Amino acid sequence: MKSFLIALAPVLLLSLQPDDSRSRVVPSRPFAVSDDDLKPTLTQEKVEAYVTKIFSGYHYRKFNVNDSLSSKMYDNYLSDIDRGKLYFLASDAQYFEKYRTQLDEALNNGDLTAAYDIYNTFRKRYRERSNYITKLLANPKFDFTVDESFNTDREKATWAKNTEELDEIWRKLLKNEALELKLSGKADSSVVTLLRDRYKNRERNLGRFRSEQVFQMYMNAFCEVLDPHTRYFSPTDSDRFKQDMYQALEGIGAVLREDGNYIKVVEVVPGGPAFKDKRLKKDDRIIGVAQGDEGKFEDIVGWYVDDAVKKIKGAKGTTVRLQVLAGDALANDPPKEIRLVREKVNLQTSRARKEIVTLNQNKHDYKIGIINIPSFYRDFEGAGKRDKDFASTTRDVQKIIDSLKAENVEGIVIDLRNNGGGSLTEAISLTGLFIPKGPVVQVRESSGDTEVQTDPDPSVTYDGPIAVLINRFSASASEIFAAAIQDYKRGIILGEQTYGKGTVQTMVDLNQWIKDTDKLGQINITVAKFYRINGSSTQRKGVSPDIEFPSAFSAEEYGESSQPTALPWDQIATARFDLSKALNEKQVAKLKEKYQQRLKSETEMKTFVDELELFRKARENTVVSLQETKRKKEREEAEKKRAALKKLETEEEVDDDESTTPAKAADKKKKDIYMNETNRILADYIALSKSPSVAKR
């Protein structure tokens, strides 16, 4: 595979010194300058100009550093600092407006005046809020019999006109948090104590916020304009990032980061306790941690990620309990409790595995093999050393296919649900198990050069009927494999539209390219794009299944297309390839017809579709009651509306406990609605492939 490490020209970079002769306009501020105001460093000013030039020259998106970019960056920065509009007043926003079209010049010149002026104003507003919270919680008068409500989604709210209006917003916000704690089982006497501790932690963290973090946030407001995956890491965060994957191999197996006042799950590492448990998901927020089965929960809202990780990690074999707000939670959903036993990540448990099911349909027993692939893994070090048994998705699947063929299966399901990708090499070679040699994916670099990545092996490991099952969280390498199978018409693609991440990033250590004694941090920059062999990008659109199953998630909520600055979908020339004769349009139409008949006639499927629709509608409502009796009813209704989603969560459970009885395992499989329907469609496909009248093109 071609390397995407960009070779930045040292001569160019050394010429990017910011112009110290610039004149800066420092307007009057809402608050007087104080000694504890955070200030930029000369190194940060240099890095600002350096990174701007690097992005301008090497980012895949060709852009101009102009007033339009400045305006978007300004909006991003204000949102990143005060997303819920809970601290700044309308007068502050009006004062900041002068910076809206000035940030483009500031980026080129290494001028950080706006960045620090805005943030230092935020610090003072934050302290005003802290004083109000302390005063309110000193003598709280939360009356949960009053019929009033609170909108939990404040991203589209307007700035408060004055302090009194902001006080009222915070009164309701605190009352909402107090009611949440009360309904979760906290004693009335401990609710206020927990809230006081929570906000003391937040204020303490604000005091620990340093200039380096302000600069990183400001630069990432710039990165967010370009695309969701380009990012600047400060020297401290750069060191942490390099350690993240190693650290994630211990404890619960999850990569965490701060997201506002919450600790957010960035990634669940295959093979770890959280991965095997299946309840902790990407974008979930951890709000409480307890040690062992009897320990009390410690509220970690407002904590730094380093402090939270110390509580969550621990010795192998010990138990940790987490209170988690689901990323897809309804406004009234209570936090869920997840019990995990800490251990090192066992990569063996994240490798491909098989299962054989027998399905009776139309008076015929179909023997179907299922191959679950949780990620596209490859031990590059072992492969380089030519180890005999190095970990490889393709090698493992090839062995599984041979064993399934020996047991005379009539068709195979490739289960790629929640497979976030991995090795491109493996995606290409895995495709090669099902097709003769030929192109698999096209990669277009920022220069415009396009390279076609091919499978050179003419042999085919399996030529029988296959179905590929995908969902909204199948991404990257999963999309490349599914797209190739679809484009070759080698098999039927089933499930949901995939994530739609069709971009390639490379990590650049700035100190490797810029001669400076100070640590400068690193950047993750988007430099290339993936395209299907039919010329269509996988970006934003992902892979649309041949037969689409009911879904709880829309493209507007989850996936690449939900990101406003995601690179656009586009198309390039088609690569030359020969279609397979395994599947034709007539067969696909017939399979769709049979599926639609089941969707209308079978009670389980009809109920499932209705429940998903109720859940989607419920998610649109972000207003909650602050009256205890009404709130309890809202919670009960929310729980009912999550019924369909719980069925989807059940399907993904993996239980490696040897004590699990065959009856329990079989019961879990029965609840896997998507897999059950996939097996039925594959059985129909097997039958059609044997029918001469339909098999003809």
N, C-alpha and C positions, 0 to 999 in steps of 0.2 A: 504493500500500500504506500502511496506517495505521502511524504511528510508534509504537514501544513505549517511548519515552523517558519515564520516570516523572517527574512534576513533584512533587518533595518540598517540603513546606511549610516555608519558612525559619523561620516563627514557632515551629513545633513543634520543629524541630531546635535552635534557639537556647535552648529550654527544657530541653535534655537534659544540662545540666551534671551531672557525677557529684557525689554527696553526699560532700563532704570531711569531714563530721562523723561518718562511719561509724566504728565500732570494729572493728579488725582483730585476729583471733586468730592469732598467729604461734607455732605449736607447735614443739617441739624437732625437730631435723632429724637425718638419719643422719650428716651432717658439719657441722662448725662453719662459721659464716658466714666467708667469706674476702674479701679485698679485690678479688680478680679475679672474684667472682660477678657475673653479669649482672643488671642491675636495670631495671625498667620506667621509662618517662618519664611525666611528667604528661600529655603529649599522647596517649600510648598509652592511658592510663586514660580520657581523654575519648573517644577514638575507640571504645574498647570499648563504652561506654554508648551512644554515637551509633549505631553500627552495629547494636547489639541492638534499638534502637527502630525503626530503618529496616526491618530484617528483619521485626520483629513487625507492622509496619504495611503493608508492601508486598510481601512474598514471597508467591508463589502459594499455597504451603502454609500454611494457617492453623494456627498452633501456639501452645502456651503455654510460656513460659519457666519450667519447673518442675523438680522432682527427676528426673523421667523423662528430660527433655532433658539435664540435668546429667550423669546417669549415662552416657548414650550419648556425650556430648562427652568425658567423662573417659576412656572406653575408646578413643575415637579419638585423643586426645592421647598416651596411653601407647603406642598402636600406631604412631603417626607418629614418635615418638622412638625406640622400640626394638621395631620390628615383629618381628624375629627372636628376641626375648628373649635377647639376647646380652650385655647389660650390667647391667641391673637384677637384683637378687637378690629372692627371695621376701619377704625382710624389708623391702625397699624398697617393694614393691607393697603390703604390709600397712600400712606407714606412710602411703602415699599414699591409702589407702582413705577416710580421713577427708574427703578432698576430693570424693568421688564425688557427694554430694548438696549440695555447697556452691557449685558453679559457676554455678547459675542466679542466686543472689543476687549473686555476683561480677560476672556479666555486666551486670546492671542498675546496679550501683554503681561500675563501673569499677575493680574490685579484681583485681589481677593476681598476688596472693600465690601462689596455687597454681601458676600457669603457670611462674613463675620458680623456685619451690622445687623443683618436679619437674625442670625442665631443669638447674638447677645441680647437683642430685644426679647426673643423667646425666653431666654433664661430669667429675665426679670419678670415677665408675665407668668412664668411657671411658679416663681416664688410667691407672687400675689395669689395664685390659685392655692398653693400650699398653705398659705396663711388662712385663706377662707376655709379650706378643708379642716384644718386644725381647730378652727373656731366652731365649725358646724359639728364636728365629732366630739367636741368637749361637752356638748349638751345636745345630743341628737334627739330630734322629735319626729321620728319616722312613723307616720300614721298610715298603716296599711289597710285601713277601712275606707280611705278617701278614694273616690273613683277618678283616677287620672292615669295618663299613659306616658310612655317615653319611646322615642324612635331610636332604636339601637344603631341604625345606619346614618352616620352624620357626614359622610363624604360629600353629599350633595347639598348639605345645609349651607346657609349664608353665615357670614361673620356676625357675631353679636355686636349690636350698636353701642352698648355701654357695659359697664361693670355689673350693673343690676341685672341686665338680661343674661349675662354670663353666669352670675350667681344662681339664677333660677335654673339654668341648664344643668349646672353642677349639682344643685339640690336634687333634681330628678335622677341624675346619673348615679349619685351616691345612694339614693333611696333604692334604685334598681339593683345595684350591687348588694346592698344589705338584704333585699328581698330574695335575691338569688342564693345568698349564703344561708338565709333562714330556711328556704325551701329545700336546700340540699342537706338539711339536718343539723345545722349549727345552732347551738343554744343562743337565746337572745343575748345573754351576758357576754358571749364570745364574739358575736357579729361585729360590734363596734371595735373591739380590740383587734380583730383581724383586719378591719378596714384601716385603722390607724397604722398598724404595722405595714400594711401594703403600701400606703402612701409615704410612710417614712422611708421605705426601701426605694421608692421612685425618686424621692428628693435626694437621698444619698447617692443614687446612681447619677443623677444630674450633676452633683458635685464632683463625681469622678470623670465626667465627660471632658475630654481633652481636645486641644487644637487639632490633633491628628484625626480625630473622629469627625470633627466638623468638616475638615477638608475632604475626607473620604465621602461624606454624605453629599457635599456640594459637587464633587467630581462625578458621583454616580447619578446626580440629577442631570448632568450632561450625558452620561452613558445611556440613561433611560430614553433620551430623545432618539438615539441611534438604533437601539434594539434591546430586547429584554435580557440578552445574554452577555452583552458587553459590560464590563465592570472594572472599576479601579479598586485595588486592595492597598490600604496603607501598609507601612512596614510591619506593624504589629499584626494586622489582620492577614497579611501575606504569610507570616510565620505560622499563624494559627491554621490557615487554609492548608498549608503543606502537611500539617500534622492531623488534619481532620479525618482523613480516611484511615490513618493508622489508629487513631483514637476510637473511631467508629467500629473497629474490629474487636473492641472490648466492651463490656457492659451490656447495653441493650441492643447495640447495633443500629444507631440512628445518628445522623448528622443534624445538629441543631444550630439555630442562630436567633438573634434578637429580632423581633418584628414589633416595633412600637413598644408597648409594655409587656408583650408576651414572648415566651420562648416557643419558637415555631419549628416544626419538623421539616427539614429541607429534603432529606432523603432517608429512606429505610434501606439499610444495607442487606442485600441477599445473604441468607445463611445465618443471620443473627436472631436473637430471641424475639425481637419485634417483628421481624419478617415472618418467622414461623407462626407467631401468634395471630398475625394478620389484622389485628384491630387498630394498631397505630398506623396512621396514613400520612402521606406527604400533605403538608399544609395544616395538619392538626396543631393545636396550641396546648402546651402543657402548663397547667395553672397550679398544680399541687404535687408534692412528692412525699411519700411516706416510706419508712424503712421497715422491712419485714412484714409479717402478716398482722402484727398488732400495733405497729407504730402510728403515731398521729400524723395527719397530713400537715405539711408545711406549705403555706401559700407562697408561690414564687413569682407572682405577678409583679412586674417592675424590677426583676432581678437582671443582672448581667448574665450572659450566657455562660461565662466561665464559672460563676458561682453556682448556677443551676446544674451544670455538668458534674461538679464535685458531689452534688447530692444524688444525681441520677446514676453515675458510675459507681462501681464498688467491686468487691471481691467476687470471683467466680463462685457460683453456687448460692449466693445470697439473693434475697428477694427484695424487689422494689415495687411500690405501687404508685401509679400515676393517675392524677385527675386530668382529664383531657377534654377540651372543647373541640369537637369535630370541625374540620375545615368546611364541611358541607352542612353544619348545624343550622337548624331552624332557630328563629329568634328566641323561642321558648324552651329549647332543648337544654336539659341539665347536663353537666359534665359527666362523662362516663369514666368508670374506674377500670384501669388495666393493671393486672398483676403480671409481672415478668420476673423470671429467674435469670440473673446476670450470668453471662458466660462469654467465651470468646466466639467470634463468628466461625461457624463450621461451614466452610465453602462446599463441602460435600453435600450438605442439605440444600444448597442452592443450585445444584446441578440438575440437568434434565432427568426426568423420571417418567416411567411408563405405567399404564394401566390398561387392562382389557375388559371391555363390557360386552355383554350379549343383549341385543335388543330385538324383541319380536315385533315385527311390523308387517302388515298385510300378509299375515300367516307365514312369515318367513323369519328365521333367526339370523340376525346379522352379527358377525363377530367384528368388533371395532377396536382398534388400538388407539390409545390417547397418549400423546407425548406432551408433557407440560415443560415449557422452557421459561424459567423465571428471569433469565438475563442472558445476554450474549457474552459469555465469559471466555477468556483465553489467557493461559499462563505464558506470557511472552518470554519471560526469562527461561522457563522450562523448554519452550519451543526453540529458543536460540541455542540452548545447550543440547538440543535434540534428545531430551529425555524421552524415554519410551512411552510413559504414561502421563504426559503433561495434560493439565485440565484444558479441555476444548469442547465447546458446544457441539461442533460438527462431529468430532470423534465420538462423543458420547451418544449423540442421536443416531449416528451410523450403526453403532453397536445395538442400540434399542430397536432400530428398524430390522436388523438382521434377526433379532430374537422374535419380533412380532411376525415376521414373514415365516419363521419356523413354526409359529403357532397358528398359521393360516388365517390371519386377519383379512377381512375383505376391503377395509378402508382404514385410513389413519387421520386422526384429528391432531393438528398442531395447535396447542393452547398457548397463546401469547398475551393473555389478559394481564395487565399491570406490568408487563415487561417493558421497562424504561430504556432498553437498548444495551449498549456496551460496545464490543469490538466490531468494527466494520468488516474486518477480515473474516470474522466468523459468520456475519450475515451473508457475505458473498459465497463462502464455501458451503454453508448450510443450504443455500438455494441450489448449489451445484449437485446436491444429493438427489434432487427431483427433476433436474433438466440436463440435457446434453450441454456441452460447452457453449458459452455465449455471454453477452453483456448482462450485468445485474443492476448497476447503478451508474449514474453520471455525476461527476463532481466539477462544479464550475467555480473558479477562483475569482477574487476581486479584480484580477487583471483581465478577466474575460476568457482566459484559457479554460478549456473543458477537457477532462480526462474521463474515459469510459473504463470503469472497473469491471473486469470480466472473470467468469469461472472458466479456467482453461481445461478442466478435466471432462473428457467426452463421456465418461461412464455415468450411469444413473443407478443410484442405490435402490430407489423405489419408484415404480411407474404406475402404481394403482391409484384409485380415487383418494383424494385428500381434501380436507376442509381446514381452513385456518381461522381460528377464533380470536378476534381482537376486541378491545374496548377502548374507551376514551383515554386510558392511561397506558396504552401501548404506544411507544415512541421510538424515534430515531432508528436504530438498527432493526427493530421490530417492523417499522414501517417500510424499510428498504426490502426486507424479506417478503412481507405480505404484498407489497406493490409488484415485485418481480413475479411472484406466483400468479398474481392477477393479470399482469400484462402478457405473460406467456400463455394465459388461459390454462394453466397447469392444474388449478384446483379452485374450489369455491371459497370465497372470503365471506365470513359471517360475523355479526356482532354490531359494534358501534363504530362511528367514525373515529379514527385514531387521533392522537394528540396534535400532530402537525408541526413537529420540530424538524425542519429541513435545513438547518444551518450548522456550520462547522466553526468551532472556536479554537484559538490557540492561546496559550499562556505565555506572557513575555515578562521576564524579570527585568525591570527598567535598569538596574545596575549593570546588567550584561551589555547594555547598548549605550548607556549614557555614562561617561566618565565623571564620577562624583564620589567623594569619600563618604557622604551621608547616604543612609539607606533611603531608597526612593519608592519602594513598594513594587507592585506588579500589576499588569493589566490582563484581562481576559478579553480578547478581541475577536469579533466575527469576521472570518476571512474567506469563507466559501459557502456554497449552497449545494444541497443534494437534489438531483433530478431523477425521475423514473426513466426507464429505457424508452418509454413512449414520449419523453420530452417534458412531461408535466412535473412541476416541482412538488415535493412533499410538504413544503412550507405552507403553514396555515391550514390547507385543506386536508393534509394527512392522506389516509387511505379510506375511501368510502367503501363499505362492504357491498358485495353483490346482493346480499339479503340483510337488511338492517333490522336489528332487534329493538324493542322498546328500551329507552334510556332514561335514566334519572338526571343526566347532565346534558346541557346544551353547549354548543361551540362558543356561545357568548359568555359562559360561566367558567368553563375549564378548557385548557388547551392553549395552543399558541395563538389562535385567532382571538382569544379573550384579551390578549395584550395589545394595547393601542398602537405601540410602536414596533410590533413584530414586522419583519421584512415581508414584502408582499409576495403573493403567489404569482408565478409567471411560467413561461414555457420556452423550451429551447428545441433544437432539432431532435427528431427521433433517432435513436441508435438502431443499427441494423440487427434484426433478430428474427428467428423463425418461430412462428406460433406452434404451440403444442396442439395435439389432436385430442387432448384429454377432456376438454370441456368446450361446449359451443353455446351460442346465444339461445338456441331453442331449448337446450337443457336447462339453462339458467331460468328462463321464463317459466318452464314447467315446475321447477323447484320453488320458485316464488309463489306460484299459484297454490301448490300444496301447503306451503307455509301459511299463506293468508287464510286458507280454509281452516287450518288448525287454530289460528289466531281468533277467528270468529266463532268457532264451534266448541273449543275446549274451555271448560270452566276455569281451570287454573290459570291459563294464559290470559283470559279475559279479565279475571280479577286482578292479576298482576299489572296489566296495562292501566286499569282504573286507579289502582293504588299509586302507581308512578305519577299519574297525572295529578292526583291530589297532592302528592309531595311537591311537585314542581310549583303548583299554585301557592302552596303554603310558604315556600321559600321566598316568594315575592313580598310577603308581609313581614316588615321589620319592626312594626310597632307592638310593644308589649304593655300589658296593664300593670299598674303599680298598686292595684288593689289585690290583696292576698287571695280572696276567694275566686276572683276572675282569673288571676294568674295560674292558680292550681288547675282550673278547667282548661286554660290555654295549653298548659303542659301536657295534660292528658290527651288533648286533641293532637298535639304535636307528636306525641308518642305513637298514636294510631296512624298518623300520616307517614311515619317513617317505616311502616311495616314492610313496604315493598323494598326499600333500601336495605333493610335487615336481611331480606332474602338474598340480596346480592352479596352482602357481607358473609352470609353463611356459605355461599358457594365457594368462597376463596379460602375457607378455613383449611389448614393443614395440620393434622395431628400425627406426630411421630411417636406418640406414646405407645409402647409395645402392649400396654394393657387394654388398648382400645379393641373392643370386640368387633367381629365382622358385621354383626347386626347394626352397631352404632355407625360403623364406616359406611355401610350401605344406606343407612338413613340419611347421612350427610349428602351422599351422592344424589339421592332422590330430590333433595332440596336445591340442587344446582340447576336452576331453571334454564340458564343459558346453555349449559353443557348438554342437558337432556334434549333441548331443541336442536342443538348442533348434531347430535347423534342421529336424530330423526331425519334431518335434512341430508346427512351423509348417507343414511340408509336409502333414502329416495334416490340420491345421486348414483349409488351402486346399482340400484335396480334399473335406472335409466341408461346407465352405461352398458347394460346388457341387452337393452332394447334396440334393435337395428333401426327402427323407424325414427327414434329420437336421437340416436347417436350420430346419424348422418348430419353433415353440415348443410 
